[in-house]
Amino acid sequence: MRIAIVAAEIGPWAKAGGLADVIGALPRALASRGAEACVIAPAYPALTAALETKQIGDSRAIEMGGANESYRVLGARTPAGIPLFLVDHPEMFGRAGIYDENGKEYPDNARRFIFFGRAAAAIAADLARPDVIHAHDWHAAATVLAMRAEQALRDRMKSTLAVFTIHNLAFQGIFESHDFPLLGVDWSWYSVDVLEFWGRVNLMKGAIVLADGVSTVSPTYAWEIAHDPELGFGLDGVLRTKGDRLTGILNGADYDEWDPARDHLIPKPYSPRRRANKKYCLDVLRDDLRLPHPAKSAAVPMIGMVTRMTPQKGVDILADALDALMALDIQLVMLASGDPALEKIFQQAGERYPDRMRLITGFDSSLAHRIMAASNMFLMPSRFEPCGLTQMYALRYGAAPIVRATGGLRDTVSEFNPRTRTGNGFVFSEYDPAALSGAVARAVEIFRHPAKWQVLVGNCFRSDYSWDRAAGQYLQWFERLRAERSAG
């Protein structure tokens, strides 16, 4: 099976979030199961600087709203041997950011990513010639639209399966109706049944409608976005019409990068059988952040967070619960940035609790690994979480996740029961500060019983969320959809 994956990010070179991690790992996992996988992405400077590229064929052009946009196709391979087709348009993609800069979205994002999606569809038709096009999130939605609605491509790609994966339904690619001509399709497609959404153009809606199948990144999130209007963001009804062609396939964790036994970014490696160095990693982090070391007789757990500072990630209820958490005798380390007002709340909290809390703003990949390795517990109190990868990394590092039961967090973390010795973390359901502090209190109570805690940590280490499992599920799903498309 030949699969062309289309996405606006690819790790580790072009990353704004978890999408990059997925696109970096999924093609390798598909290839390991015998598929021929390639990736179509923009030719960002970081990609062309890191990889050896060469132009494929002559320069190309796409007519967009009366203007021709010229571009080149660059070919490259990742270190793992995955072929890349890169859309080279320096004016659109030769920028400091992917979607924004200094917290401000690029005003021409509609044009940039409609162009990218249309170019990706043409590259697939002419060069990659896949059996399946797998487009990810709204930035690649125009690929599906071009395949099914652009006159020049419809017949050529009639037998090609179009699959669309939603990573976060909160971001849909909604633009003004005057941007519609950029898509290069007949105005008949601007209808409530396809692309029109409250008088505007919704790229994600169009891709959902026209794709042969739609997936999202966890089973629970697939149910939530189709049945909970709050999480459906206006598209729950459209998603319900997909029936069994909407599915949830849990993302995998990249254990090549996130494995404490092989992690060169942490002070000392450790493994499930040799856990002592985890305590060493904690001691080093406390020294680095100038946090006091508790007395040997005191059981003071380290709780880590690596997150965006947004209400989606639950930091608003964390702020309200913070005083109650500090009363539990814990230390909290946050690597987080985003909403300036929320950042200020936690900076002020750090001043109130200088021996208990540190906030580090910005993103530092090395520090993220060191926090993971040092933490006894890892906190993710998300309002919603399509999949979440960080809790999977935490499990691999023996850090018990404390999570809200939503999306992929519900699918990967279960409440620890010391009597049955089952479960790999602590879970709360209600989105409020009391429920959050209650879950942390349960975790701290278990931490103060070393024998029970070691059972829990063992359960964390044994939790396996590899990409091989996810790749197998994708391939089975693609085969079913292809059979249905052929029969139909």
One Martini backbone bead per residue (centre of mass of N, CA, C, O) as a GRO file, in nm:
protein
  488
    1MET     BB    1   0.093   0.038   0.025
    2ARG     BB    2   0.045   0.370  -0.077
    3ILE     BB    3   0.142   0.659   0.130
    4ALA     BB    4   0.034   1.000   0.163
    5ILE     BB    5   0.150   1.242   0.380
    6VAL     BB    6  -0.021   1.541   0.495
    7ALA     BB    7   0.163   1.824   0.635
    8ALA     BB    8   0.277   2.117   0.829
    9GLU     BB    9   0.442   1.902   0.997
   10ILE     BB   10   0.784   1.784   1.108
   11GLY     BB   11   0.969   1.582   1.290
   12PRO     BB   12   1.215   1.795   1.427
   13TRP     BB   13   1.207   2.059   1.230
   14ALA     BB   14   0.875   2.117   1.218
   15LYS     BB   15   0.748   2.265   1.521
   16ALA     BB   16   0.434   2.330   1.727
   17GLY     BB   17   0.353   2.022   1.801
   18GLY     BB   18   0.223   1.700   1.804
   19LEU     BB   19   0.206   1.666   1.497
   20ALA     BB   20   0.510   1.634   1.443
   21ASP     BB   21   0.543   1.365   1.594
   22VAL     BB   22   0.357   1.202   1.413
   23ILE     BB   23   0.500   1.260   1.134
   24GLY     BB   24   0.774   1.139   1.230
   25ALA     BB   25   0.656   0.834   1.308
   26LEU     BB   26   0.434   0.701   1.123
   27PRO     BB   27   0.594   0.628   0.862
   28ARG     BB   28   0.782   0.424   1.000
   29ALA     BB   29   0.559   0.232   1.100
   30LEU     BB   30   0.440   0.167   0.823
   31ALA     BB   31   0.704   0.058   0.696
   32SER     BB   32   0.742  -0.177   0.908
   33ARG     BB   33   0.454  -0.300   0.771
   34GLY     BB   34   0.507  -0.256   0.434
   35ALA     BB   35   0.471   0.023   0.360
   36GLU     BB   36   0.459   0.311   0.138
   37ALA     BB   37   0.595   0.602   0.273
   38CYS     BB   38   0.514   0.951   0.257
   39VAL     BB   39   0.590   1.313   0.258
   40ILE     BB   40   0.401   1.621   0.252
   41ALA     BB   41   0.564   1.943   0.269
   42PRO     BB   42   0.694   2.217   0.355
   43ALA     BB   43   0.987   2.424   0.274
   44TYR     BB   44   1.150   2.474   0.526
   45PRO     BB   45   1.447   2.589   0.633
   46ALA     BB   46   1.502   2.357   0.840
   47LEU     BB   47   1.480   2.131   0.629
   48THR     BB   48   1.686   2.228   0.404
   49ALA     BB   49   1.928   2.241   0.610
   50ALA     BB   50   1.917   1.928   0.715
   51LEU     BB   51   1.860   1.834   0.417
   52GLU     BB   52   1.897   1.671   0.125
   53THR     BB   53   1.822   1.839  -0.181
   54LYS     BB   54   1.610   1.814  -0.485
   55GLN     BB   55   1.488   1.884  -0.778
   56ILE     BB   56   1.165   1.808  -0.923
   57GLY     BB   57   1.163   1.913  -1.199
   58ASP     BB   58   0.976   2.160  -1.277
   59SER     BB   59   0.826   2.425  -1.236
   60ARG     BB   60   0.528   2.545  -1.082
   61ALA     BB   61   0.161   2.616  -1.090
   62ILE     BB   62  -0.106   2.811  -0.927
   63GLU     BB   63  -0.429   2.914  -0.946
   64MET     BB   64  -0.519   3.211  -0.735
   65GLY     BB   65  -0.744   3.439  -0.771
   66GLY     BB   66  -0.577   3.534  -1.056
   67ALA     BB   67  -0.307   3.406  -0.947
   68ASN     BB   68   0.021   3.293  -0.978
   69GLU     BB   69   0.180   3.016  -0.807
   70SER     BB   70   0.506   2.948  -0.769
   71TYR     BB   71   0.690   2.625  -0.763
   72ARG     BB   72   0.874   2.377  -0.601
   73VAL     BB   73   1.009   2.043  -0.596
   74LEU     BB   74   1.146   1.872  -0.324
   75GLY     BB   75   1.375   1.619  -0.256
   76ALA     BB   76   1.386   1.375   0.018
   77ARG     BB   77   1.534   1.226   0.321
   78THR     BB   78   1.527   1.074   0.594
   79PRO     BB   79   1.722   0.902   0.810
   80ALA     BB   80   1.497   0.656   0.773
   81GLY     BB   81   1.403   0.684   0.447
   82ILE     BB   82   1.182   0.891   0.406
   83PRO     BB   83   1.005   1.033   0.173
   84LEU     BB   84   1.016   1.371   0.040
   85PHE     BB   85   0.782   1.638  -0.041
   86LEU     BB   86   0.863   1.977  -0.114
   87VAL     BB   87   0.715   2.294  -0.085
   88ASP     BB   88   0.861   2.560  -0.273
   89HIS     BB   89   0.781   2.881  -0.103
   90PRO     BB   90   0.935   3.135   0.041
   91GLU     BB   91   0.708   3.347   0.095
   92MET     BB   92   0.532   3.134   0.269
   93PHE     BB   93   0.780   2.935   0.423
   94GLY     BB   94   1.023   3.158   0.484
   95ARG     BB   95   0.982   3.154   0.811
   96ALA     BB   96   0.995   3.157   1.153
   97GLY     BB   97   0.716   3.029   1.129
   98ILE     BB   98   0.426   2.844   1.071
   99TYR     BB   99   0.159   3.024   1.189
  100ASP     BB  100   0.349   3.219   1.363
  101GLU     BB  101   0.456   3.537   1.534
  102ASN     BB  102   0.475   3.646   1.838
  103GLY     BB  103   0.158   3.537   1.869
  104LYS     BB  104   0.096   3.597   1.555
  105GLU     BB  105  -0.086   3.547   1.301
  106TYR     BB  106  -0.087   3.497   0.983
  107PRO     BB  107  -0.285   3.671   0.754
  108ASP     BB  108  -0.217   3.437   0.506
  109ASN     BB  109  -0.312   3.141   0.585
  110ALA     BB  110  -0.518   3.072   0.377
  111ARG     BB  111  -0.334   3.086   0.132
  112ARG     BB  112  -0.103   2.900   0.223
  113PHE     BB  113  -0.286   2.629   0.282
  114ILE     BB  114  -0.429   2.609   0.018
  115PHE     BB  115  -0.181   2.589  -0.153
  116PHE     BB  116  -0.058   2.342  -0.021
  117GLY     BB  117  -0.291   2.141  -0.068
  118ARG     BB  118  -0.294   2.166  -0.379
  119ALA     BB  119   0.000   2.088  -0.425
  120ALA     BB  120  -0.016   1.809  -0.290
  121ALA     BB  121  -0.220   1.686  -0.486
  122ALA     BB  122  -0.042   1.719  -0.741
  123ILE     BB  123   0.199   1.555  -0.639
  124ALA     BB  124   0.050   1.294  -0.597
  125ALA     BB  125  -0.050   1.257  -0.892
  126ASP     BB  126   0.248   1.289  -1.036
  127LEU     BB  127   0.458   1.139  -0.813
  128ALA     BB  128   0.350   0.947  -0.580
  129ARG     BB  129   0.099   0.768  -0.637
  130PRO     BB  130  -0.123   0.682  -0.436
  131ASP     BB  131  -0.365   0.500  -0.258
  132VAL     BB  132  -0.318   0.708  -0.013
  133ILE     BB  133  -0.448   0.999   0.143
  134HIS     BB  134  -0.310   1.161   0.445
  135ALA     BB  135  -0.468   1.411   0.611
  136HIS     BB  136  -0.373   1.686   0.845
  137ASP     BB  137  -0.564   1.893   0.927
  138TRP     BB  138  -0.648   2.205   0.805
  139HIS     BB  139  -0.374   2.256   0.647
  140ALA     BB  140  -0.465   1.980   0.457
  141ALA     BB  141  -0.764   1.999   0.349
  142ALA     BB  142  -0.722   2.091   0.044
  143THR     BB  143  -0.645   1.815  -0.061
  144VAL     BB  144  -0.926   1.688  -0.052
  145LEU     BB  145  -1.072   1.904  -0.217
  146ALA     BB  146  -0.905   1.868  -0.478
  147MET     BB  147  -0.962   1.566  -0.531
  148ARG     BB  148  -1.300   1.611  -0.533
  149ALA     BB  149  -1.333   1.926  -0.685
  150GLU     BB  150  -1.109   1.942  -0.885
  151GLN     BB  151  -1.127   1.898  -1.212
  152ALA     BB  152  -0.821   1.804  -1.280
  153LEU     BB  153  -0.834   1.562  -1.037
  154ARG     BB  154  -1.081   1.377  -1.003
  155ASP     BB  155  -1.027   1.151  -1.218
  156ARG     BB  156  -0.727   1.083  -1.139
  157MET     BB  157  -0.834   1.031  -0.811
  158LYS     BB  158  -1.071   0.822  -0.789
  159SER     BB  159  -0.894   0.566  -0.658
  160THR     BB  160  -0.814   0.750  -0.427
  161LEU     BB  161  -0.777   0.764  -0.101
  162ALA     BB  162  -0.947   0.976   0.143
  163VAL     BB  163  -0.789   1.090   0.443
  164PHE     BB  164  -0.887   1.235   0.767
  165THR     BB  165  -0.717   1.402   1.041
  166ILE     BB  166  -0.799   1.491   1.373
  167HIS     BB  167  -0.631   1.676   1.632
  168ASN     BB  168  -0.808   1.964   1.647
  169LEU     BB  169  -1.130   2.100   1.641
  170ALA     BB  170  -1.074   2.403   1.729
  171PHE     BB  171  -0.917   2.394   1.444
  172GLN     BB  172  -1.062   2.468   1.104
  173GLY     BB  173  -1.027   2.684   0.886
  174ILE     BB  174  -1.164   2.986   0.903
  175PHE     BB  175  -1.303   3.191   0.641
  176GLU     BB  176  -1.375   3.403   0.416
  177SER     BB  177  -1.562   3.408   0.128
  178HIS     BB  178  -1.341   3.566  -0.046
  179ASP     BB  179  -1.145   3.298  -0.036
  180PHE     BB  180  -1.272   3.077  -0.221
  181PRO     BB  181  -1.114   3.111  -0.502
  182LEU     BB  182  -0.846   2.972  -0.401
  183LEU     BB  183  -0.955   2.668  -0.455
  184GLY     BB  184  -1.051   2.620  -0.764
  185VAL     BB  185  -1.369   2.597  -0.743
  186ASP     BB  186  -1.683   2.566  -0.759
  187TRP     BB  187  -1.948   2.740  -0.610
  188SER     BB  188  -2.117   2.481  -0.537
  189TRP     BB  189  -1.928   2.411  -0.281
  190TYR     BB  190  -2.069   2.666  -0.149
  191SER     BB  191  -2.221   2.492   0.098
  192VAL     BB  192  -2.379   2.350   0.368
  193ASP     BB  193  -2.274   2.054   0.274
  194VAL     BB  194  -1.963   2.162   0.280
  195LEU     BB  195  -1.811   2.481   0.318
  196GLU     BB  196  -2.032   2.619   0.460
  197PHE     BB  197  -2.006   2.847   0.768
  198TRP     BB  198  -2.172   3.096   0.863
  199GLY     BB  199  -2.066   3.259   0.592
  200ARG     BB  200  -1.815   3.069   0.567
  201VAL     BB  201  -1.506   2.907   0.541
  202ASN     BB  202  -1.460   2.543   0.597
  203LEU     BB  203  -1.210   2.323   0.559
  204MET     BB  204  -1.271   2.090   0.752
  205LYS     BB  205  -1.555   2.034   0.667
  206GLY     BB  206  -1.493   1.959   0.373
  207ALA     BB  207  -1.308   1.716   0.441
  208ILE     BB  208  -1.514   1.549   0.596
  209VAL     BB  209  -1.723   1.519   0.368
  210LEU     BB  210  -1.509   1.410   0.128
  211ALA     BB  211  -1.407   1.191   0.281
  212ASP     BB  212  -1.392   0.849   0.326
  213GLY     BB  213  -1.237   0.912   0.602
  214VAL     BB  214  -1.240   0.971   0.964
  215SER     BB  215  -1.004   1.070   1.206
  216THR     BB  216  -0.881   1.034   1.536
  217VAL     BB  217  -0.653   1.029   1.835
  218SER     BB  218  -0.907   0.888   1.982
  219PRO     BB  219  -1.181   0.724   2.086
  220THR     BB  220  -1.304   0.935   2.280
  221TYR     BB  221  -1.284   1.183   2.090
  222ALA     BB  222  -1.470   1.074   1.872
  223TRP     BB  223  -1.719   1.079   2.053
  224GLU     BB  224  -1.716   1.372   2.158
  225ILE     BB  225  -1.733   1.532   1.876
  226ALA     BB  226  -2.022   1.383   1.800
  227HIS     BB  227  -2.186   1.429   2.111
  228ASP     BB  228  -2.041   1.706   2.206
  229PRO     BB  229  -2.098   2.031   2.147
  230GLU     BB  230  -1.853   2.157   2.297
  231LEU     BB  231  -1.643   1.961   2.121
  232GLY     BB  232  -1.767   2.009   1.818
  233PHE     BB  233  -1.767   2.305   1.710
  234GLY     BB  234  -2.027   2.268   1.496
  235LEU     BB  235  -1.950   1.943   1.384
  236ASP     BB  236  -2.115   1.704   1.508
  237GLY     BB  237  -2.322   1.649   1.283
  238VAL     BB  238  -2.121   1.591   1.055
  239LEU     BB  239  -1.983   1.351   1.201
  240ARG     BB  240  -2.232   1.166   1.232
  241THR     BB  241  -2.265   1.115   0.918
  242LYS     BB  242  -2.017   0.909   0.898
  243GLY     BB  243  -2.028   0.703   1.107
  244ASP     BB  244  -1.806   0.433   1.055
  245ARG     BB  245  -1.606   0.666   0.917
  246LEU     BB  246  -1.559   0.721   1.218
  247THR     BB  247  -1.252   0.728   1.405
  248GLY     BB  248  -1.029   0.603   1.672
  249ILE     BB  249  -0.668   0.651   1.684
  250LEU     BB  250  -0.417   0.605   1.876
  251ASN     BB  251  -0.152   0.739   1.942
  252GLY     BB  252   0.187   0.733   1.954
  253ALA     BB  253   0.502   0.677   2.087
  254ASP     BB  254   0.836   0.797   2.072
  255TYR     BB  255   1.082   0.567   2.174
  256ASP     BB  256   1.338   0.694   2.048
  257GLU     BB  257   1.314   0.962   2.223
  258TRP     BB  258   1.128   0.823   2.468
  259ASP     BB  259   1.388   0.687   2.670
  260PRO     BB  260   1.557   0.645   2.966
  261ALA     BB  261   1.776   0.432   2.856
  262ARG     BB  262   1.852   0.654   2.587
  263ASP     BB  263   1.872   0.939   2.721
  264HIS     BB  264   2.092   1.220   2.658
  265LEU     BB  265   1.927   1.458   2.832
  266ILE     BB  266   1.989   1.307   3.089
  267PRO     BB  267   2.192   1.250   3.351
  268LYS     BB  268   2.065   0.948   3.381
  269PRO     BB  269   1.997   0.643   3.308
  270TYR     BB  270   1.697   0.431   3.301
  271SER     BB  271   1.494   0.152   3.427
  272PRO     BB  272   1.280  -0.078   3.546
  273ARG     BB  273   1.534  -0.242   3.677
  274ARG     BB  274   1.688   0.059   3.694
  275ARG     BB  275   1.576   0.320   3.910
  276ALA     BB  276   1.782   0.498   4.075
  277ASN     BB  277   1.836   0.736   3.861
  278LYS     BB  278   1.580   0.895   3.907
  279LYS     BB  279   1.670   1.028   4.170
  280TYR     BB  280   1.910   1.171   4.043
  281CYS     BB  281   1.744   1.348   3.848
  282LEU     BB  282   1.599   1.497   4.075
  283ASP     BB  283   1.844   1.619   4.219
  284VAL     BB  284   1.946   1.784   3.974
  285LEU     BB  285   1.696   1.958   3.930
  286ARG     BB  286   1.695   2.093   4.202
  287ASP     BB  287   1.965   2.229   4.163
  288ASP     BB  288   1.906   2.384   3.897
  289LEU     BB  289   1.633   2.528   4.042
  290ARG     BB  290   1.668   2.580   4.348
  291LEU     BB  291   1.557   2.340   4.512
  292PRO     BB  292   1.488   2.187   4.783
  293HIS     BB  293   1.587   1.927   4.985
  294PRO     BB  294   1.442   1.697   5.143
  295ALA     BB  295   1.410   1.512   5.387
  296LYS     BB  296   1.433   1.174   5.418
  297SER     BB  297   1.159   1.165   5.596
  298ALA     BB  298   1.037   1.316   5.351
  299ALA     BB  299   0.747   1.304   5.132
  300VAL     BB  300   0.832   1.484   4.833
  301PRO     BB  301   0.691   1.535   4.550
  302MET     BB  302   0.733   1.555   4.201
  303ILE     BB  303   0.563   1.778   3.981
  304GLY     BB  304   0.498   1.777   3.639
  305MET     BB  305   0.504   2.022   3.354
  306VAL     BB  306   0.426   2.017   2.992
  307THR     BB  307   0.291   2.316   2.844
  308ARG     BB  308   0.036   2.506   2.760
  309MET     BB  309  -0.089   2.836   2.835
  310THR     BB  310  -0.409   2.716   2.855
  311PRO     BB  311  -0.732   2.631   2.917
  312GLN     BB  312  -0.726   2.352   2.779
  313LYS     BB  313  -0.493   2.253   3.000
  314GLY     BB  314  -0.609   2.347   3.300
  315VAL     BB  315  -0.473   2.612   3.435
  316ASP     BB  316  -0.717   2.746   3.567
  317ILE     BB  317  -0.774   2.525   3.789
  318LEU     BB  318  -0.489   2.522   3.898
  319ALA     BB  319  -0.487   2.806   4.010
  320ASP     BB  320  -0.727   2.749   4.214
  321ALA     BB  321  -0.561   2.486   4.348
  322LEU     BB  322  -0.274   2.565   4.451
  323ASP     BB  323  -0.298   2.599   4.758
  324ALA     BB  324  -0.394   2.308   4.810
  325LEU     BB  325  -0.141   2.169   4.695
  326MET     BB  326   0.075   2.298   4.883
  327ALA     BB  327  -0.055   2.160   5.143
  328LEU     BB  328   0.062   1.862   5.047
  329ASP     BB  329   0.365   1.860   5.004
  330ILE     BB  330   0.499   1.984   4.729
  331GLN     BB  331   0.642   1.989   4.398
  332LEU     BB  332   0.644   2.233   4.120
  333VAL     BB  333   0.704   2.193   3.763
  334MET     BB  334   0.696   2.438   3.493
  335LEU     BB  335   0.671   2.409   3.134
  336ALA     BB  336   0.544   2.724   3.023
  337SER     BB  337   0.340   2.889   2.764
  338GLY     BB  338   0.135   3.196   2.667
  339ASP     BB  339  -0.078   3.326   2.845
  340PRO     BB  340  -0.001   3.610   3.012
  341ALA     BB  341  -0.203   3.596   3.250
  342LEU     BB  342  -0.124   3.308   3.339
  343GLU     BB  343   0.173   3.351   3.380
  344LYS     BB  344   0.143   3.560   3.609
  345ILE     BB  345   0.007   3.377   3.816
  346PHE     BB  346   0.257   3.173   3.837
  347GLN     BB  347   0.474   3.374   3.906
  348GLN     BB  348   0.342   3.464   4.172
  349ALA     BB  349   0.335   3.182   4.299
  350GLY     BB  350   0.645   3.143   4.302
  351GLU     BB  351   0.684   3.375   4.510
  352ARG     BB  352   0.510   3.237   4.740
  353TYR     BB  353   0.669   2.942   4.652
  354PRO     BB  354   1.004   2.908   4.649
  355ASP     BB  355   1.015   2.586   4.762
  356ARG     BB  356   0.771   2.459   4.547
  357MET     BB  357   0.815   2.648   4.280
  358ARG     BB  358   0.836   2.638   3.906
  359LEU     BB  359   0.864   2.867   3.627
  360ILE     BB  360   0.914   2.795   3.276
  361THR     BB  361   0.945   2.966   2.998
  362GLY     BB  362   0.890   2.832   2.715
  363PHE     BB  363   1.109   2.613   2.515
  364ASP     BB  364   1.288   2.305   2.628
  365SER     BB  365   1.379   2.001   2.540
  366SER     BB  366   1.579   1.921   2.760
  367LEU     BB  367   1.398   2.002   3.001
  368ALA     BB  368   1.165   1.816   2.938
  369HIS     BB  369   1.325   1.556   2.990
  370ARG     BB  370   1.419   1.624   3.284
  371ILE     BB  371   1.138   1.644   3.405
  372MET     BB  372   1.044   1.362   3.336
  373ALA     BB  373   1.276   1.209   3.490
  374ALA     BB  374   1.215   1.350   3.781
  375SER     BB  375   0.929   1.280   3.805
  376ASN     BB  376   0.668   1.129   3.989
  377MET     BB  377   0.463   1.324   3.854
  378PHE     BB  378   0.197   1.404   3.605
  379LEU     BB  379   0.024   1.695   3.486
  380MET     BB  380  -0.326   1.673   3.321
  381PRO     BB  381  -0.606   1.907   3.340
  382SER     BB  382  -0.784   1.892   3.092
  383ARG     BB  383  -1.054   1.993   2.923
  384PHE     BB  384  -0.916   1.890   2.650
  385GLU     BB  385  -0.783   1.576   2.476
  386PRO     BB  386  -0.746   1.412   2.202
  387CYS     BB  387  -0.473   1.264   2.326
  388GLY     BB  388  -0.186   1.281   2.402
  389LEU     BB  389   0.170   1.231   2.482
  390THR     BB  390   0.286   1.302   2.762
  391GLN     BB  391   0.164   1.062   2.926
  392MET     BB  392   0.329   0.848   2.773
  393TYR     BB  393   0.604   0.949   2.857
  394ALA     BB  394   0.563   0.932   3.160
  395LEU     BB  395   0.527   0.628   3.176
  396ARG     BB  396   0.811   0.559   3.061
  397TYR     BB  397   0.941   0.736   3.323
  398GLY     BB  398   0.775   0.673   3.593
  399ALA     BB  399   0.530   0.889   3.579
  400ALA     BB  400   0.247   0.956   3.731
  401PRO     BB  401  -0.050   1.030   3.609
  402ILE     BB  402  -0.257   1.333   3.628
  403VAL     BB  403  -0.596   1.324   3.512
  404ARG     BB  404  -0.838   1.396   3.295
  405ALA     BB  405  -1.140   1.248   3.168
  406THR     BB  406  -1.019   1.287   2.845
  407GLY     BB  407  -0.986   1.146   2.577
  408GLY     BB  408  -0.669   1.012   2.573
  409LEU     BB  409  -0.652   1.005   2.881
  410ARG     BB  410  -0.873   0.789   2.923
  411ASP     BB  411  -0.721   0.568   2.729
  412THR     BB  412  -0.429   0.562   2.917
  413VAL     BB  413  -0.558   0.624   3.207
  414SER     BB  414  -0.572   0.467   3.534
  415GLU     BB  415  -0.675   0.396   3.835
  416PHE     BB  416  -0.520   0.329   4.122
  417ASN     BB  417  -0.522   0.000   4.292
  418PRO     BB  418  -0.383  -0.139   4.571
  419ARG     BB  419  -0.548  -0.407   4.592
  420THR     BB  420  -0.517  -0.494   4.272
  421ARG     BB  421  -0.266  -0.355   4.126
  422THR     BB  422  -0.403  -0.140   3.943
  423GLY     BB  423  -0.300   0.090   3.740
  424ASN     BB  424  -0.126   0.425   3.620
  425GLY     BB  425  -0.296   0.644   3.801
  426PHE     BB  426  -0.487   0.958   3.807
  427VAL     BB  427  -0.847   1.037   3.814
  428PHE     BB  428  -1.065   1.297   3.688
  429SER     BB  429  -1.380   1.449   3.588
  430GLU     BB  430  -1.424   1.712   3.701
  431TYR     BB  431  -1.405   2.064   3.612
  432ASP     BB  432  -1.231   2.122   3.903
  433PRO     BB  433  -1.034   2.200   4.172
  434ALA     BB  434  -1.126   1.973   4.370
  435ALA     BB  435  -1.074   1.731   4.182
  436LEU     BB  436  -0.778   1.785   4.139
  437SER     BB  437  -0.682   1.783   4.439
  438GLY     BB  438  -0.786   1.497   4.496
  439ALA     BB  439  -0.594   1.347   4.303
  440VAL     BB  440  -0.332   1.446   4.431
  441ALA     BB  441  -0.387   1.331   4.713
  442ARG     BB  442  -0.387   1.034   4.626
  443ALA     BB  443  -0.097   1.033   4.522
  444VAL     BB  444   0.045   1.120   4.784
  445GLU     BB  445  -0.049   0.883   4.957
  446ILE     BB  446   0.097   0.664   4.792
  447PHE     BB  447   0.385   0.785   4.808
  448ARG     BB  448   0.390   0.728   5.136
  449HIS     BB  449   0.394   0.419   5.012
  450PRO     BB  450   0.645   0.258   4.874
  451ALA     BB  451   0.527  -0.016   4.787
  452LYS     BB  452   0.288   0.099   4.624
  453TRP     BB  453   0.451   0.285   4.439
  454GLN     BB  454   0.617   0.061   4.294
  455VAL     BB  455   0.375  -0.068   4.160
  456LEU     BB  456   0.288   0.175   3.996
  457VAL     BB  457   0.551   0.218   3.840
  458GLY     BB  458   0.541  -0.056   3.702
  459ASN     BB  459   0.282   0.006   3.544
  460CYS     BB  460   0.396   0.236   3.384
  461PHE     BB  461   0.627   0.085   3.236
  462ARG     BB  462   0.411  -0.130   3.100
  463SER     BB  463   0.308   0.088   2.924
  464ASP     BB  464   0.202   0.047   2.578
  465TYR     BB  465   0.240   0.312   2.303
  466SER     BB  466   0.305   0.228   2.020
  467TRP     BB  467   0.322   0.274   1.672
  468ASP     BB  468   0.268  -0.013   1.573
  469ARG     BB  469  -0.024  -0.030   1.660
  470ALA     BB  470  -0.133   0.213   1.500
  471ALA     BB  471  -0.045   0.124   1.216
  472GLY     BB  472  -0.220  -0.130   1.206
  473GLN     BB  473  -0.492   0.021   1.229
  474TYR     BB  474  -0.466   0.195   0.979
  475LEU     BB  475  -0.437  -0.032   0.768
  476GLN     BB  476  -0.705  -0.169   0.821
  477TRP     BB  477  -0.879   0.081   0.759
  478PHE     BB  478  -0.787   0.130   0.470
  479GLU     BB  479  -0.880  -0.141   0.356
  480ARG     BB  480  -1.179  -0.102   0.414
  481LEU     BB  481  -1.218   0.163   0.253
  482ARG     BB  482  -1.125   0.054  -0.020
  483ALA     BB  483  -1.340  -0.162  -0.048
  484GLU     BB  484  -1.582   0.033  -0.030
  485ARG     BB  485  -1.505   0.210  -0.273
  486SER     BB  486  -1.500  -0.014  -0.487
  487ALA     BB  487  -1.797  -0.110  -0.436
  488GLY     BB  488  -1.926   0.192  -0.483
   0.00000   0.00000   0.00000
